[in-house]
């Protein structure tokens, strides 16, 4: 019996709850990311305003050079975030079976 097998025989019971917690947290992050991406794609102006408010908190002023281009870019990046989140959720849910 290898050292790893001996370790798992003694402490293996502790790994299942920890792995379940990790998977739950990853699913939660993927779900929140999906919602944030959908919001950014649907309402890019509000997403930019949120970012500006967060930066104001740290005493930074952030203004886009070209507002129309910034809205388009935010919309596309929101859609990309939705796609990545869907892939992550699919992989996390598929691994549960």
VENKA-V253521 format. One line per field, one symbol per residue. ss: DSSP state (~ for helix, > for strand, _ for the rest). burial: 1 if it has 16 or more other C-alpha atoms within 10 Angstrom, else 0. A space follows every 10 residues. Layout:
BEGIN
ss: ???
burial: ???
END
This chain:
BEGIN
ss: __~~~~~~~~ ~~~~~~~~~~ ~~~~~~~~~~ ~~~~~~~~~~ ~~_~~~~~~~ ~~~~~~~___ ______~~~~ ~~~~~~~~~~ ~~~~~~~~~~ ~~~~___
burial: 0000000000 0000000000 0010001001 1011111111 1101101100 0100000000 0000000001 1001111111 1101110110 0100000
END
